[in-house]
Amino acid sequence: MNSIPRLTRRLMGVQLAVVIVYFAAVQTLPAAELPLLRVAHGAFNEKVLALWLGVERGFFHKHGIDVEVVDVHNGPMTIQALASGEVQVAYTVPSCVLSAAVGGMDIAFFAGLVNRPDGDLVVAPNIQSAGDLKGKRLGVQSIGGGIWAMTVLALEHLGLESTRVKISMATLGDQRVLAQSLIAGKIVGAYLSYGYRPLLKEHKYRVLLDLGKSSIPYQGLALAAQRKYLQRNPGQMDALLNGVAESVAFVKDPANKGDVLKSLRKNLRVSDPQQAELAYEALLSLYSSDLKPHLPGIQNVARLHSLSNPKLKQLRAQDVVDSAPVQRLENGTVYRELMARAEGSPRSLHWIRS
């Protein structure tokens, strides 16, 4: 004899039906959307690859965020986009962050991807020595931007002070435009990344200084955000840096060379295999497992810009750096696993050493 009353059995049947319908409905719902993080950059060169790869290989998705990489043409525009809230992170250079900081913006670098100088000061065939640049016209992307800073530091390293020796700086555009302007004879020199060497060699342009072989302290492209965003969104910052660390390790592993070259050709829109190869070789030396911003490099850029903006003399490199995100990264499981994997693979050990 059944001891469960008929009404109770009916109610249990209704509840079971509701549960079945609920789980069926849940299974048909779309997956929850991941938080969207927009990262702006004004540098159209191989150094952006860690961000492009993070999107293409799903590294950011893996750690719980959706990243959109936005090209905004130059450094100052990345800061404008950051200030307006249109983007949450800027992949930019110290000059832009320093200017924003002295202007009242509470901004900080939280990870450095390129912590040394690189690239070439390229000049026309008739320029045989640094002294031949006196009174000549060089091209830059923007006054105060990363290419401008590299150009001025290169000239300084060669013993030239641009104002004193009457070297003019023409604001023309990004590196693609600068290379075209060199070939067209509109300028006699410009800073260009290594990937442009084959093109300019073809036109008999020469390298006056390889900045990567110099001793110039420099902080290159790094990730920056408003401090309030960093403090309110530590989880998103951790996800971003975990994805970046995976991208860097992917680039540095020789087993992935074919995929890295394919991504470089696609994103840089180059068809010349040699150009992509040079960009790849540059990244092997530029990227490293150490993502901490380079304080001496930031201070050197501040010194350079203080000549035109005296307020920068009062600013320390530490004032525009938040070290907490990288500290959390280095103490986290993802980073430790990447390091352990690299240590166990002689082919990828240079990810740690460089």
VOPAGU-2260 file (C-alpha; in pm, 1 decimal, decimal comma):
REM VOPAGU-2260
SITE   aa  ch    i         X         Y         Z
SITE  MET   A    0       0,0       0,0       0,0
SITE  ASN   A    1     140,6     341,3     -97,8
SITE  SER   A    2     179,6     569,3     205,9
SITE  ILE   A    3     225,6     889,2       4,4
SITE  PRO   A    4    -105,3    1078,6     -31,6
SITE  ARG   A    5    -232,9    1130,5    -387,1
SITE  LEU   A    6    -209,6    1514,9    -358,8
SITE  THR   A    7     148,6    1495,6    -239,0
SITE  ARG   A    8     238,7    1270,1    -532,6
SITE  ARG   A    9      82,0    1520,6    -772,2
SITE  LEU   A   10     276,0    1811,5    -621,1
SITE  MET   A   11     601,1    1615,4    -642,6
SITE  GLY   A   12     524,6    1541,6   -1006,5
SITE  VAL   A   13     467,8    1908,5   -1080,8
SITE  GLN   A   14     793,2    2005,8    -901,6
SITE  LEU   A   15     987,8    1745,5   -1099,2
SITE  ALA   A   16     843,1    1874,6   -1423,8
SITE  VAL   A   17     939,6    2229,8   -1329,5
SITE  VAL   A   18    1296,0    2119,0   -1251,6
SITE  ILE   A   19    1323,7    1935,6   -1586,3
SITE  VAL   A   20    1193,2    2238,6   -1776,9
SITE  TYR   A   21    1431,7    2468,8   -1582,7
SITE  PHE   A   22    1742,3    2267,4   -1661,9
SITE  ALA   A   23    1637,2    2229,2   -2024,6
SITE  ALA   A   24    1600,4    2607,1   -2046,1
SITE  VAL   A   25    1938,1    2668,6   -1879,5
SITE  GLN   A   26    2109,7    2440,6   -2129,7
SITE  THR   A   27    1967,2    2642,5   -2420,3
SITE  LEU   A   28    2076,0    2981,9   -2278,2
SITE  PRO   A   29    2381,2    3143,5   -2442,4
SITE  ALA   A   30    2701,0    3143,0   -2240,4
SITE  ALA   A   31    2740,9    3441,8   -2012,9
SITE  GLU   A   32    2924,8    3725,0   -2182,1
SITE  LEU   A   33    3274,8    3790,7   -2056,3
SITE  PRO   A   34    3372,3    4138,0   -1929,6
SITE  LEU   A   35    3497,3    4349,5   -2220,2
SITE  LEU   A   36    3832,8    4523,3   -2183,4
SITE  ARG   A   37    3936,5    4765,3   -2457,3
SITE  VAL   A   38    4310,8    4821,1   -2498,0
SITE  ALA   A   39    4418,9    5113,7   -2717,2
SITE  HIS   A   40    4755,5    5149,0   -2887,2
SITE  GLY   A   41    4909,2    5396,4   -3128,4
SITE  ALA   A   42    5203,1    5178,5   -3232,0
SITE  PHE   A   43    5149,3    4985,2   -3552,1
SITE  ASN   A   44    5446,8    4750,3   -3525,6
SITE  GLU   A   45    5549,5    4404,2   -3409,5
SITE  LYS   A   46    5555,4    4507,9   -3043,2
SITE  VAL   A   47    5174,5    4490,1   -3032,8
SITE  LEU   A   48    5186,3    4116,2   -3109,7
SITE  ALA   A   49    5138,6    4004,9   -2746,6
SITE  LEU   A   50    4796,4    4169,8   -2752,8
SITE  TRP   A   51    4701,4    4044,8   -3100,1
SITE  LEU   A   52    4804,2    3690,4   -3010,2
SITE  GLY   A   53    4617,8    3704,7   -2680,4
SITE  VAL   A   54    4298,4    3760,4   -2878,3
SITE  GLU   A   55    4375,4    3518,8   -3164,2
SITE  ARG   A   56    4490,4    3228,1   -2947,7
SITE  GLY   A   57    4214,7    3273,0   -2689,6
SITE  PHE   A   58    4451,4    3345,1   -2401,4
SITE  PHE   A   59    4238,0    3630,9   -2268,8
SITE  HIS   A   60    3915,1    3430,7   -2300,0
SITE  LYS   A   61    4083,6    3147,9   -2112,8
SITE  HIS   A   62    4134,0    3376,4   -1814,6
SITE  GLY   A   63    3786,1    3525,8   -1818,6
SITE  ILE   A   64    3789,9    3847,7   -2020,7
SITE  ASP   A   65    3712,0    3956,8   -2373,9
SITE  VAL   A   66    3981,0    4193,6   -2503,5
SITE  GLU   A   67    3938,4    4431,0   -2795,7
SITE  VAL   A   68    4264,6    4577,9   -2931,3
SITE  VAL   A   69    4200,3    4924,8   -3073,6
SITE  ASP   A   70    4442,1    5110,5   -3303,7
SITE  VAL   A   71    4406,9    5485,6   -3238,1
SITE  HIS   A   72    4703,3    5598,5   -3453,3
SITE  ASN   A   73    4925,6    5772,1   -3195,0
SITE  GLY   A   74    5021,0    5792,9   -2829,4
SITE  PRO   A   75    4838,6    6111,9   -2729,4
SITE  MET   A   76    4514,6    5971,6   -2869,5
SITE  THR   A   77    4547,5    5660,8   -2651,2
SITE  ILE   A   78    4553,8    5884,5   -2344,6
SITE  GLN   A   79    4252,5    6080,7   -2467,6
SITE  ALA   A   80    4062,0    5755,8   -2518,0
SITE  LEU   A   81    4164,2    5642,3   -2170,1
SITE  ALA   A   82    4059,0    5969,9   -2008,7
SITE  SER   A   83    3718,7    5959,8   -2181,0
SITE  GLY   A   84    3651,5    5604,9   -2066,2
SITE  GLU   A   85    3623,2    5475,0   -2423,4
SITE  VAL   A   86    3906,2    5232,3   -2342,8
SITE  GLN   A   87    4017,4    5088,4   -2011,3
SITE  VAL   A   88    4386,6    5029,5   -2084,6
SITE  ALA   A   89    4645,1    5210,4   -2295,9
SITE  TYR   A   90    4944,7    5032,8   -2448,9
SITE  THR   A   91    5165,7    5336,7   -2474,1
SITE  VAL   A   92    5498,7    5501,6   -2399,3
SITE  PRO   A   93    5623,7    5697,2   -2094,6
SITE  SER   A   94    5611,9    6039,0   -2259,6
SITE  CYS   A   95    5233,5    6016,3   -2294,1
SITE  VAL   A   96    5177,0    5887,3   -1942,2
SITE  LEU   A   97    5413,5    6142,4   -1787,9
SITE  SER   A   98    5243,0    6431,3   -1965,5
SITE  ALA   A   99    4902,9    6306,0   -1852,4
SITE  ALA   A  100    5025,7    6269,8   -1493,0
SITE  VAL   A  101    5158,7    6625,5   -1464,4
SITE  GLY   A  102    4835,7    6741,4   -1626,2
SITE  GLY   A  103    4640,0    6600,3   -1333,0
SITE  MET   A  104    4539,1    6254,5   -1454,9
SITE  ASP   A  105    4582,1    5978,8   -1195,7
SITE  ILE   A  106    4743,8    5728,2   -1429,9
SITE  ALA   A  107    4996,6    5451,5   -1380,2
SITE  PHE   A  108    5192,9    5193,4   -1573,1
SITE  PHE   A  109    5121,6    4844,3   -1441,2
SITE  ALA   A  110    5321,4    4624,0   -1681,7
SITE  GLY   A  111    5611,1    4677,3   -1919,7
SITE  LEU   A  112    5626,1    4463,5   -2232,9
SITE  VAL   A  113    5921,0    4638,0   -2400,0
SITE  ASN   A  114    6169,0    4746,7   -2134,9
SITE  ARG   A  115    6460,2    4850,8   -2355,1
SITE  PRO   A  116    6523,3    5057,3   -2668,7
SITE  ASP   A  117    6513,9    4896,8   -3010,0
SITE  GLY   A  118    6495,4    4986,9   -3376,5
SITE  ASP   A  119    6711,5    5194,5   -3606,0
SITE  LEU   A  120    6780,6    5556,4   -3680,7
SITE  VAL   A  121    6770,5    5520,7   -4060,0
SITE  VAL   A  122    6918,5    5786,7   -4289,5
SITE  ALA   A  123    6944,4    5864,7   -4660,8
SITE  PRO   A  124    7248,6    5744,2   -4859,2
SITE  ASN   A  125    7407,8    6089,9   -4861,8
SITE  ILE   A  126    7423,4    6098,4   -4479,6
SITE  GLN   A  127    7761,4    5946,2   -4397,1
SITE  SER   A  128    7796,1    6050,4   -4032,8
SITE  ALA   A  129    7595,4    6199,5   -3746,8
SITE  GLY   A  130    7737,8    6543,5   -3827,7
SITE  ASP   A  131    7572,8    6533,1   -4171,2
SITE  LEU   A  132    7231,5    6558,2   -4001,8
SITE  LYS   A  133    7292,3    6917,2   -3892,9
SITE  GLY   A  134    7034,8    7144,4   -4047,4
SITE  LYS   A  135    6840,8    6851,1   -4193,2
SITE  ARG   A  136    6479,6    6730,7   -4162,0
SITE  LEU   A  137    6378,0    6410,0   -3982,7
SITE  GLY   A  138    6032,8    6254,5   -3962,7
SITE  VAL   A  139    5835,5    6159,2   -3650,4
SITE  GLN   A  140    5484,6    6035,6   -3579,2
SITE  SER   A  141    5398,8    6304,0   -3323,4
SITE  ILE   A  142    5593,9    6552,7   -3114,0
SITE  GLY   A  143    5632,7    6401,5   -2768,9
SITE  GLY   A  144    5541,2    6046,8   -2875,1
SITE  GLY   A  145    5747,4    5729,5   -2864,1
SITE  ILE   A  146    5909,0    5767,1   -3207,9
SITE  TRP   A  147    6000,0    6126,6   -3125,5
SITE  ALA   A  148    6157,5    6018,1   -2794,3
SITE  MET   A  149    6355,7    5740,1   -2963,5
SITE  THR   A  150    6473,8    5984,1   -3230,6
SITE  VAL   A  151    6587,2    6246,7   -2980,4
SITE  LEU   A  152    6757,9    5988,1   -2758,4
SITE  ALA   A  153    6936,9    5845,3   -3063,0
SITE  LEU   A  154    7059,0    6191,3   -3162,8
SITE  GLU   A  155    7166,2    6259,2   -2805,6
SITE  HIS   A  156    7359,1    5930,2   -2801,8
SITE  LEU   A  157    7533,9    6043,2   -3121,7
SITE  GLY   A  158    7628,4    6373,1   -2960,6
SITE  LEU   A  159    7365,7    6588,8   -3132,9
SITE  GLU   A  160    7120,8    6822,3   -2961,2
SITE  SER   A  161    6850,0    6873,9   -3222,0
SITE  THR   A  162    6762,6    7236,1   -3141,3
SITE  ARG   A  163    7123,1    7352,7   -3120,6
SITE  VAL   A  164    7225,9    7195,1   -3452,0
SITE  LYS   A  165    6899,9    7294,3   -3623,5
SITE  ILE   A  166    6760,9    6947,6   -3691,9
SITE  SER   A  167    6389,3    6987,7   -3761,8
SITE  MET   A  168    6121,2    6728,3   -3679,2
SITE  ALA   A  169    5836,6    6689,8   -3928,6
SITE  THR   A  170    5516,3    6530,5   -3796,4
SITE  LEU   A  171    5416,8    6294,0   -4076,8
SITE  GLY   A  172    5249,8    5979,1   -3944,0
SITE  ASP   A  173    5321,3    5624,6   -3829,6
SITE  GLN   A  174    5616,9    5413,4   -3938,3
SITE  ARG   A  175    5456,6    5312,5   -4267,1
SITE  VAL   A  176    5427,4    5681,0   -4359,0
SITE  LEU   A  177    5779,7    5756,6   -4236,2
SITE  ALA   A  178    5927,2    5479,9   -4451,6
SITE  GLN   A  179    5738,3    5607,2   -4756,1
SITE  SER   A  180    5855,1    5962,6   -4683,0
SITE  LEU   A  181    6216,4    5847,3   -4665,3
SITE  ILE   A  182    6192,2    5669,3   -4998,9
SITE  ALA   A  183    6022,7    5974,3   -5154,8
SITE  GLY   A  184    6301,4    6201,2   -5029,2
SITE  LYS   A  185    6074,5    6417,7   -4813,1
SITE  ILE   A  186    6301,0    6360,8   -4511,8
SITE  VAL   A  187    6659,8    6243,2   -4468,2
SITE  GLY   A  188    6606,2    6023,5   -4163,5
SITE  ALA   A  189    6363,6    5862,6   -3921,8
SITE  TYR   A  190    6339,1    5607,8   -3644,0
SITE  LEU   A  191    6201,0    5276,0   -3774,4
SITE  SER   A  192    6159,9    4928,7   -3627,2
SITE  TYR   A  193    6379,4    4644,0   -3750,3
SITE  GLY   A  194    6113,1    4505,2   -3980,0
SITE  TYR   A  195    6172,5    4791,4   -4224,3
SITE  ARG   A  196    6536,9    4703,3   -4288,3
SITE  PRO   A  197    6479,5    4498,8   -4608,3
SITE  LEU   A  198    6264,9    4768,7   -4768,0
SITE  LEU   A  199    6508,1    5049,9   -4693,7
SITE  LYS   A  200    6814,2    4844,3   -4782,6
SITE  GLU   A  201    6658,0    4797,2   -5124,1
SITE  HIS   A  202    6655,6    5176,4   -5161,3
SITE  LYS   A  203    7012,2    5203,5   -5025,0
SITE  TYR   A  204    6913,0    5373,5   -4699,4
SITE  ARG   A  205    7144,5    5293,2   -4411,3
SITE  VAL   A  206    7133,5    5246,8   -4033,6
SITE  LEU   A  207    7311,0    5526,8   -3850,8
SITE  LEU   A  208    7238,1    5380,3   -3506,1
SITE  ASP   A  209    7091,0    5050,1   -3387,3
SITE  LEU   A  210    6927,8    5154,2   -3060,1
SITE  GLY   A  211    6899,9    4793,4   -2945,8
SITE  LYS   A  212    7280,1    4775,8   -2925,7
SITE  SER   A  213    7309,1    5102,9   -2734,1
SITE  SER   A  214    7322,1    5152,7   -2358,3
SITE  ILE   A  215    7031,8    5399,2   -2353,1
SITE  PRO   A  216    6800,6    5338,5   -2051,6
SITE  TYR   A  217    6449,4    5328,4   -2190,3
SITE  GLN   A  218    6098,1    5212,5   -2116,1
SITE  GLY   A  219    5923,1    5121,2   -2434,6
SITE  LEU   A  220    5561,0    5022,4   -2480,9
SITE  ALA   A  221    5385,3    4938,9   -2156,0
SITE  LEU   A  222    5032,5    4893,7   -2023,1
SITE  ALA   A  223    4879,0    5185,5   -1833,5
SITE  ALA   A  224    4541,3    5261,7   -1679,7
SITE  GLN   A  225    4376,4    5507,2   -1447,1
SITE  ARG   A  226    4454,5    5411,4   -1088,1
SITE  LYS   A  227    4090,9    5400,2    -985,7
SITE  TYR   A  228    4026,6    5141,3   -1257,7
SITE  LEU   A  229    4325,5    4933,8   -1145,6
SITE  GLN   A  230    4200,9    4940,4    -786,3
SITE  ARG   A  231    3838,3    4859,3    -870,2
SITE  ASN   A  232    3908,1    4583,8   -1123,0
SITE  PRO   A  233    4199,0    4369,5    -998,5
SITE  GLY   A  234    4044,1    4054,2   -1145,3
SITE  GLN   A  235    4034,6    4198,0   -1496,3
SITE  MET   A  236    4392,0    4322,2   -1465,2
SITE  ASP   A  237    4504,3    3978,0   -1348,5
SITE  ALA   A  238    4326,5    3815,5   -1643,4
SITE  LEU   A  239    4488,4    4061,0   -1885,4
SITE  LEU   A  240    4839,0    4000,9   -1751,0
SITE  ASN   A  241    4794,3    3624,0   -1741,9
SITE  GLY   A  242    4693,3    3638,2   -2108,6
SITE  VAL   A  243    4985,8    3866,9   -2195,2
SITE  ALA   A  244    5229,4    3637,0   -2012,3
SITE  GLU   A  245    5098,7    3341,2   -2213,5
SITE  SER   A  246    5136,1    3540,2   -2536,3
SITE  VAL   A  247    5495,9    3632,8   -2454,4
SITE  ALA   A  248    5579,8    3271,8   -2368,2
SITE  PHE   A  249    5415,2    3160,1   -2694,5
SITE  VAL   A  250    5629,9    3402,5   -2895,9
SITE  LYS   A  251    5950,1    3299,0   -2717,8
SITE  ASP   A  252    5896,2    2925,4   -2770,1
SITE  PRO   A  253    6076,7    2828,4   -3094,3
SITE  ALA   A  254    5817,5    2555,3   -3155,0
SITE  ASN   A  255    5562,3    2827,9   -3229,3
SITE  LYS   A  256    5770,9    3022,4   -3481,4
SITE  GLY   A  257    5549,0    2936,4   -3777,7
SITE  ASP   A  258    5232,5    3053,5   -3601,6
SITE  VAL   A  259    5404,1    3370,4   -3477,6
SITE  LEU   A  260    5524,1    3457,7   -3828,5
SITE  LYS   A  261    5174,7    3395,4   -3966,0
SITE  SER   A  262    5024,6    3634,0   -3709,7
SITE  LEU   A  263    5289,0    3898,0   -3779,8
SITE  ARG   A  264    5225,1    3884,9   -4154,3
SITE  LYS   A  265    4849,8    3913,4   -4101,5
SITE  ASN   A  266    4849,5    4191,0   -3843,0
SITE  LEU   A  267    5129,2    4398,7   -3994,7
SITE  ARG   A  268    4990,3    4337,0   -4344,1
SITE  VAL   A  269    5329,3    4241,9   -4487,5
SITE  SER   A  270    5395,7    3997,8   -4768,8
SITE  ASP   A  271    5776,5    4001,5   -4753,5
SITE  PRO   A  272    5891,1    3693,0   -4555,0
SITE  GLN   A  273    6218,0    3865,7   -4463,4
SITE  GLN   A  274    6034,3    4158,9   -4307,5
SITE  ALA   A  275    5826,1    3925,6   -4093,3
SITE  GLU   A  276    6138,9    3730,1   -3997,8
SITE  LEU   A  277    6314,5    4045,4   -3878,6
SITE  ALA   A  278    6011,4    4144,7   -3674,0
SITE  TYR   A  279    6009,4    3798,3   -3517,2
SITE  GLU   A  280    6381,4    3815,6   -3433,3
SITE  ALA   A  281    6327,1    4158,0   -3273,9
SITE  LEU   A  282    6053,3    4022,8   -3048,6
SITE  LEU   A  283    6276,9    3738,8   -2928,3
SITE  SER   A  284    6508,5    3999,2   -2776,5
SITE  LEU   A  285    6245,9    4255,4   -2674,5
SITE  TYR   A  286    5995,7    4033,6   -2495,4
SITE  SER   A  287    6092,2    3869,9   -2166,9
SITE  SER   A  288    5932,7    3706,2   -1865,3
SITE  ASP   A  289    5998,4    4019,6   -1658,4
SITE  LEU   A  290    5691,1    4240,4   -1704,8
SITE  LYS   A  291    5777,8    4496,2   -1438,7
SITE  PRO   A  292    5795,3    4855,3   -1571,1
SITE  HIS   A  293    6157,1    4972,8   -1604,5
SITE  LEU   A  294    6200,2    5260,1   -1358,3
SITE  PRO   A  295    6538,5    5390,3   -1490,6
SITE  GLY   A  296    6394,5    5396,6   -1842,0
SITE  ILE   A  297    6088,1    5592,8   -1731,5
SITE  GLN   A  298    6309,4    5837,9   -1543,9
SITE  ASN   A  299    6528,9    5887,9   -1850,9
SITE  VAL   A  300    6224,9    5974,7   -2061,9
SITE  ALA   A  301    6106,0    6213,8   -1788,9
SITE  ARG   A  302    6446,4    6384,4   -1801,0
SITE  LEU   A  303    6418,7    6420,9   -2177,9
SITE  HIS   A  304    6071,5    6575,8   -2162,9
SITE  SER   A  305    6151,1    6800,3   -1867,6
SITE  LEU   A  306    6346,6    7022,5   -2108,5
SITE  SER   A  307    6015,2    7141,3   -2251,9
SITE  ASN   A  308    5796,2    7074,5   -1947,4
SITE  PRO   A  309    5972,6    7174,9   -1620,9
SITE  LYS   A  310    5694,0    7013,4   -1413,2
SITE  LEU   A  311    5837,5    6675,4   -1502,0
SITE  LYS   A  312    6150,8    6753,0   -1297,8
SITE  GLN   A  313    5941,5    6702,1    -983,6
SITE  LEU   A  314    5798,2    6369,0   -1098,9
SITE  ARG   A  315    5960,6    6041,4    -999,5
SITE  ALA   A  316    5925,5    5723,2   -1201,0
SITE  GLN   A  317    5760,1    5560,0    -899,3
SITE  ASP   A  318    5483,0    5820,1    -918,4
SITE  VAL   A  319    5351,2    5670,2   -1242,7
SITE  VAL   A  320    5391,4    5300,2   -1160,8
SITE  ASP   A  321    5158,9    5056,8    -984,1
SITE  SER   A  322    5357,5    4740,8    -910,4
SITE  ALA   A  323    5073,3    4540,8    -753,2
SITE  PRO   A  324    4938,1    4375,1   -1074,0
SITE  VAL   A  325    5277,1    4230,0   -1173,9
SITE  GLN   A  326    5340,1    4117,1    -816,1
SITE  ARG   A  327    5010,4    3927,1    -822,4
SITE  LEU   A  328    5102,2    3783,8   -1163,0
SITE  GLU   A  329    5440,3    3654,6   -1044,6
SITE  ASN   A  330    5281,6    3497,8    -736,3
SITE  GLY   A  331    5005,5    3333,6    -939,0
SITE  THR   A  332    4966,3    2979,9   -1069,5
SITE  VAL   A  333    4967,1    3069,8   -1440,8
SITE  TYR   A  334    5300,0    3251,9   -1428,7
SITE  ARG   A  335    5466,0    2983,8   -1213,0
SITE  GLU   A  336    5351,3    2714,1   -1454,7
SITE  LEU   A  337    5487,8    2909,4   -1752,5
SITE  MET   A  338    5822,2    2948,6   -1578,5
SITE  ALA   A  339    5833,4    2580,3   -1483,2
SITE  ARG   A  340    5748,3    2478,9   -1840,7
SITE  ALA   A  341    6024,9    2703,3   -1977,5
SITE  GLU   A  342    6278,3    2566,9   -1728,3
SITE  GLY   A  343    6189,6    2213,6   -1832,9
SITE  SER   A  344    6229,9    2288,0   -2203,3
SITE  PRO   A  345    6579,3    2385,0   -2326,7
SITE  ARG   A  346    6420,1    2516,5   -2649,4
SITE  SER   A  347    6219,4    2781,1   -2465,1
SITE  LEU   A  348    6456,1    2855,6   -2175,5
SITE  HIS   A  349    6553,4    3190,4   -2330,4
SITE  TRP   A  350    6207,6    3320,8   -2231,1
SITE  ILE   A  351    6353,1    3343,8   -1879,6
SITE  ARG   A  352    6705,3    3448,3   -1968,9
SITE  SER   A  353    6624,5    3737,4   -2201,6
